[in-house]
Amino acid sequence: MQELAQRVPDVRERVRQVYEYLQANTRYISIQLGLGGWQTIPATEVAAKGYGDCKALSNYGMALLKAAGVPSYCALAGADRPDIRTDFPSNQFNHMILCVPLQQAARADTVWLECTSQTTPFNYLSDFTAGRHVLLLTPAGGKLVRTPVYKATDNTQFRRAELRLDDQGNATATVRTRTAALQQDDLAQVFHNLTPDDQKKRAYRQISVPSFTISRYTLKTGATLPVPVMVENLELSLPRYATVSGKRVFVVPNVLNQSGAPAPQLGERKTDVWQSFAYLDADTVQLTTPTGFRPENLPAPVQVSTAFGTYSAQLQALPDGTIQYIRRLQMNRGRFPKADYPAYLDFRRRINKADKTPLVFLKNDV
């Protein structure tokens, strides 16, 4: 670590290399009972044995950074649960992470490190600890600070699909989905922990189309800056995807991102509505039909804007004879009064209706 301090003058890059060293040379174990549940084992012991719990690994990371000439602070967090009550001093924590305050180019640039993971990218906190108050343990005492809140424009899912229909209503689809930040967390776990065969089996469970076969499936990591990205590619066979009735063919252009209908309200709601993170979904589907198919009419564009989020969907006929479907849903993070719950249900019902709206084609005799 001392040699690294001499060799890498850029502090942020030095922190990255320290973090990658820690990831490559340690693994996580859980210690919760007895004194070990409260007090960390020494950094020297972690260095010798190569394992530790969250507080041991964070403490070890802090020791490595100190040796590399970079100050850092451990932080207590309430992981995988709602944010703590900041107005009620008590032990509401179950995890520890590492905070590295930097000063880069005359501006503050805090780096956060999840020391228990061998795969979490540098300076990224997943939904496990992002967007929460944590207790920073500094030489001057404890200080409540907030971990990064990822915005809707960070938590994205961009999907492009080519949907090809035959005259019997069967279809094939080629789909590329790029997810980022909190929307990629689950896929990142799948990528790092499951074999390609098991990844494909999971995809079968996730897709809600009534009948389909996955002919090709790949999952890979994308860029990690400014937030991590996963890229999923699919090739699907969709027998009887469209409904054929006489000369009319009914096809739903939204293949993979249909929003489910909300459960009906039973009695008066007792709590506020809490949307834990903001996100943005954008879907583009290019629909190709056989010769002799023409749209009977294109459904009118849908545009809905509320405090909970915004939704739009539209169809347009392109000069090459294909139909393009574009859908965009952005949900806002926040807490909404329980009195607004009926409006929230109405918003979700309108999305569900629009997502399932079919496009009607007429088959001309040829």
C-alpha positions in Angstrom: 0.0 0.0 0.0 2.9 2.4 0.7 4.4 1.6 -2.6 1.1 2.2 -4.3 1.0 5.7 -2.7 4.3 6.5 -4.4 3.4 4.9 -7.7 -0.2 6.3 -8.2 -0.4 10.1 -7.5 -4.1 10.3 -8.5 -5.9 9.7 -5.2 -9.2 8.5 -6.7 -7.3 6.0 -8.8 -5.3 4.9 -5.8 -8.5 4.3 -3.9 -9.8 2.2 -6.8 -6.7 0.0 -6.8 -6.9 -0.5 -3.0 -10.6 -1.5 -3.3 -9.8 -4.0 -6.1 -7.0 -5.4 -4.0 -9.4 -5.9 -1.1 -12.0 -7.5 -3.4 -9.4 -9.9 -4.8 -7.9 -11.0 -1.5 -10.9 -11.3 0.9 -14.2 -12.9 1.2 -17.2 -12.2 3.4 -18.4 -14.3 6.4 -21.2 -13.4 8.8 -20.3 -12.9 12.5 -23.4 -11.9 14.5 -23.3 -13.7 17.9 -21.5 -12.8 21.1 -18.7 -10.2 21.2 -17.9 -10.8 17.6 -21.3 -9.4 16.6 -20.3 -6.0 18.1 -16.5 -5.7 17.8 -14.5 -6.2 14.7 -11.5 -8.5 14.5 -8.2 -6.7 13.9 -7.2 -5.7 10.3 -4.0 -7.8 10.7 -6.1 -10.9 11.3 -8.2 -10.2 8.2 -5.0 -9.7 6.2 -3.7 -13.1 7.5 -6.9 -15.1 7.0 -8.5 -13.4 4.1 -12.0 -13.2 5.5 -14.2 -11.1 7.8 -17.7 -9.7 8.3 -18.9 -6.3 7.2 -17.2 -4.4 10.0 -14.0 -6.4 9.8 -13.7 -5.9 6.0 -14.6 -2.2 6.2 -12.1 -1.7 9.0 -9.5 -3.6 6.9 -10.2 -1.4 3.9 -9.8 1.7 6.1 -6.4 0.3 7.3 -5.3 -0.4 3.7 -6.3 3.1 2.6 -4.5 4.7 5.6 -1.3 2.8 4.6 -1.8 4.2 1.1 -2.1 7.7 2.4 -5.8 8.1 2.1 -8.1 8.8 5.1 -11.5 7.1 5.2 -14.3 6.4 7.7 -16.4 3.4 8.5 -20.2 4.1 8.4 -23.0 2.2 10.1 -26.0 1.5 7.7 -29.4 0.0 7.9 -29.1 -2.3 4.9 -31.9 -3.8 2.9 -34.6 -2.0 4.9 -36.3 1.4 5.0 -34.3 4.5 6.0 -33.6 5.0 9.7 -35.6 7.4 11.9 -33.2 10.3 12.2 -35.2 11.9 15.0 -35.0 8.9 17.3 -31.4 8.1 18.4 -31.1 4.3 18.7 -29.3 1.4 17.1 -31.1 1.0 13.8 -28.1 -0.4 12.0 -27.2 -3.9 10.7 -24.3 -3.3 8.3 -21.1 -1.3 7.8 -19.6 0.3 4.7 -16.7 2.6 4.0 -16.7 6.3 3.1 -13.7 8.0 1.4 -14.1 11.8 1.3 -11.9 13.2 -1.5 -11.2 16.6 -2.8 -10.8 16.5 -6.5 -10.3 19.6 -8.7 -11.5 21.9 -6.0 -14.7 20.0 -5.3 -15.9 17.4 -2.9 -16.0 13.9 -4.3 -17.0 11.3 -1.8 -16.4 7.6 -2.7 -18.4 4.8 -1.1 -17.2 1.3 -0.9 -19.1 -1.9 -0.3 -16.3 -4.0 1.2 -18.2 -7.3 1.5 -18.6 -7.9 -2.2 -16.1 -9.3 -4.7 -18.2 -8.0 -7.6 -19.8 -4.7 -6.7 -18.2 -2.0 -8.9 -16.0 0.7 -7.4 -17.9 3.6 -5.9 -21.3 2.0 -6.4 -23.9 1.2 -3.6 -26.7 -1.0 -4.7 -30.3 -0.8 -3.4 -28.8 -2.6 -0.3 -27.5 0.7 1.1 -28.1 3.5 -1.4 -30.3 6.5 -0.6 -30.1 6.1 3.2 -28.9 7.9 6.2 -25.7 6.3 7.7 -23.7 7.1 10.8 -20.2 8.2 9.8 -17.7 7.3 12.5 -15.2 10.1 12.5 -12.4 11.1 15.0 -14.7 14.0 16.0 -17.7 11.7 16.7 -20.6 10.2 14.9 -22.2 12.2 12.0 -25.4 11.4 10.1 -24.9 11.7 6.3 -26.8 10.3 3.4 -25.5 7.8 0.9 -26.0 8.6 -2.9 -29.6 8.7 -4.1 -29.6 7.4 -7.7 -32.0 9.3 -10.0 -34.5 8.1 -12.6 -31.9 8.9 -15.3 -29.4 6.6 -13.5 -31.9 3.7 -12.9 -32.7 3.1 -16.5 -33.9 0.2 -18.6 -33.6 0.7 -22.3 -35.1 -2.0 -24.5 -35.1 -2.4 -28.3 -37.0 -5.2 -29.9 -37.6 -6.4 -33.5 -40.9 -8.3 -33.7 -41.6 -10.3 -36.9 -45.1 -11.6 -37.5 -46.2 -14.3 -40.0 -49.7 -14.7 -41.5 -50.7 -17.4 -39.0 -50.1 -15.1 -36.0 -46.7 -16.6 -35.0 -43.9 -14.3 -34.2 -40.2 -14.1 -33.5 -38.4 -11.4 -31.6 -34.9 -10.2 -31.2 -34.5 -8.1 -28.0 -31.7 -6.1 -26.5 -32.1 -4.7 -23.0 -29.7 -2.4 -21.3 -30.2 -1.9 -17.5 -28.3 0.5 -15.3 -27.7 1.3 -11.6 -30.5 0.0 -9.3 -32.3 -1.6 -12.2 -29.3 -3.8 -13.0 -28.7 -5.1 -9.4 -30.7 -8.3 -9.8 -29.2 -9.1 -13.2 -25.7 -8.5 -11.9 -26.3 -11.1 -9.1 -27.6 -13.5 -11.8 -24.5 -12.9 -13.9 -22.0 -13.4 -11.1 -23.7 -16.3 -9.3 -25.5 -18.5 -12.0 -24.2 -20.5 -14.9 -25.3 -19.5 -18.4 -27.8 -22.4 -18.4 -29.3 -21.3 -15.1 -29.4 -17.7 -16.3 -31.5 -18.9 -19.3 -33.8 -20.9 -16.9 -34.3 -17.8 -14.9 -35.2 -15.8 -18.0 -37.9 -18.4 -18.7 -39.4 -17.7 -15.2 -39.2 -13.9 -15.7 -40.9 -13.6 -19.0 -44.7 -13.5 -18.8 -45.7 -14.2 -22.4 -48.1 -17.2 -22.4 -46.1 -19.3 -24.9 -42.5 -18.8 -26.0 -39.2 -20.5 -26.5 -35.8 -18.8 -25.9 -33.6 -19.8 -28.9 -30.6 -17.6 -27.7 -29.8 -15.9 -24.5 -26.7 -13.9 -23.4 -26.0 -11.8 -20.4 -22.9 -9.6 -20.0 -21.6 -6.6 -18.1 -21.5 -3.2 -19.8 -19.8 0.0 -18.8 -19.4 0.7 -15.1 -19.2 4.5 -15.3 -20.9 6.6 -14.1 -23.1 3.6 -12.9 -22.8 -0.1 -13.7 -24.7 -1.6 -16.6 -25.9 -5.1 -17.6 -26.8 -6.0 -21.2 -29.2 -8.8 -21.9 -29.8 -10.2 -25.4 -32.7 -12.5 -26.3 -34.1 -14.3 -29.3 -37.6 -15.6 -28.9 -40.1 -17.8 -30.8 -43.6 -16.8 -30.0 -46.2 -19.2 -31.4 -49.7 -17.8 -31.8 -48.6 -14.5 -30.3 -51.2 -12.7 -32.4 -54.9 -13.5 -32.5 -56.3 -14.2 -35.9 -60.0 -13.7 -36.4 -61.2 -13.8 -40.0 -59.4 -11.0 -41.8 -58.3 -9.3 -38.7 -55.2 -9.9 -36.7 -54.8 -8.5 -33.2 -51.2 -8.1 -31.8 -50.0 -6.4 -28.7 -46.8 -4.5 -29.6 -45.6 -4.3 -26.0 -44.0 -7.7 -25.8 -41.9 -7.8 -22.6 -42.8 -4.8 -20.4 -46.5 -4.9 -19.7 -47.3 -3.4 -16.3 -49.5 -5.6 -14.2 -52.9 -4.4 -12.9 -52.8 -3.1 -9.3 -54.7 -5.1 -6.6 -58.1 -3.5 -5.9 -58.3 -1.3 -2.8 -59.8 -3.1 0.2 -61.1 -0.6 2.7 -59.4 2.6 3.8 -55.6 2.8 3.3 -53.8 3.2 6.6 -50.3 4.2 5.5 -48.7 6.5 2.9 -47.6 5.4 -0.5 -43.8 4.9 -0.6 -41.9 4.6 -3.9 -38.4 3.5 -2.8 -36.5 4.5 -5.9 -37.0 6.5 -9.1 -36.5 4.7 -12.5 -37.0 5.2 -16.2 -38.1 2.5 -18.7 -37.9 3.2 -22.4 -39.1 0.5 -24.9 -38.9 0.7 -28.7 -40.4 -2.2 -30.7 -40.1 -2.5 -34.5 -43.0 -4.6 -35.9 -42.7 -6.3 -39.3 -45.8 -7.9 -40.8 -46.3 -10.1 -43.9 -47.2 -8.7 -47.3 -50.9 -7.8 -47.4 -51.2 -6.7 -43.8 -52.3 -3.2 -43.2 -53.2 -1.5 -39.9 -57.0 -1.0 -39.6 -56.2 2.0 -37.4 -53.5 3.1 -35.1 -54.5 3.6 -31.4 -54.3 7.2 -30.3 -51.1 8.2 -28.4 -51.4 7.9 -24.6 -49.9 10.5 -22.3 -50.3 10.5 -18.5 -48.6 12.8 -16.1 -49.0 12.6 -12.3 -47.0 13.3 -9.1 -46.2 9.6 -9.1 -44.6 9.5 -12.5 -45.2 10.0 -16.2 -46.2 7.5 -19.0 -46.4 7.8 -22.7 -47.0 5.3 -25.5 -47.4 5.8 -29.2 -47.5 3.9 -32.5 -46.4 5.2 -35.9 -46.3 3.7 -39.4 -42.8 4.1 -40.9 -42.1 4.6 -44.7 -40.6 1.0 -44.9 -43.9 -0.5 -44.0 -43.1 -1.4 -40.4 -44.8 -0.2 -37.3 -42.9 1.4 -34.5 -44.1 1.3 -30.9 -42.5 3.6 -28.3 -43.2 3.4 -24.6 -41.7 5.5 -21.8 -42.4 5.2 -18.1 -40.7 7.3 -15.4 -41.6 6.7 -11.8 -40.7 9.2 -9.1 -39.1 8.4 -5.7 -40.9 9.7 -2.7 -43.6 9.4 -0.1 -47.2 10.2 -1.1 -50.1 10.8 1.3 -52.4 7.9 1.8 -55.3 10.1 0.6 -53.7 10.0 -2.8 -53.8 6.2 -3.0 -56.9 6.1 -5.3 -55.1 8.5 -7.7 -52.1 6.1 -7.6 -54.3 3.1 -8.4 -55.9 5.0 -11.3 -52.4 5.9 -12.7 -51.4 2.2 -12.6 -54.7 1.0 -14.2 -54.2 3.5 -17.0 -50.7 2.2 -17.6 -51.9 -1.4 -17.5 -54.7 -0.7 -20.0 -52.4 1.1 -22.4 -49.7 -1.6 -22.2 -52.3 -4.3 -23.3 -53.9 -2.3 -26.1 -53.7 -4.4 -29.3 -52.9 -3.2 -32.8 -55.4 -4.4 -35.3 -54.3 -5.4 -38.8 -56.5 -6.3 -41.8 -55.3 -9.1 -44.1 -55.8 -8.3 -47.7 -56.3 -11.1 -50.2 -53.2 -11.4 -52.4 
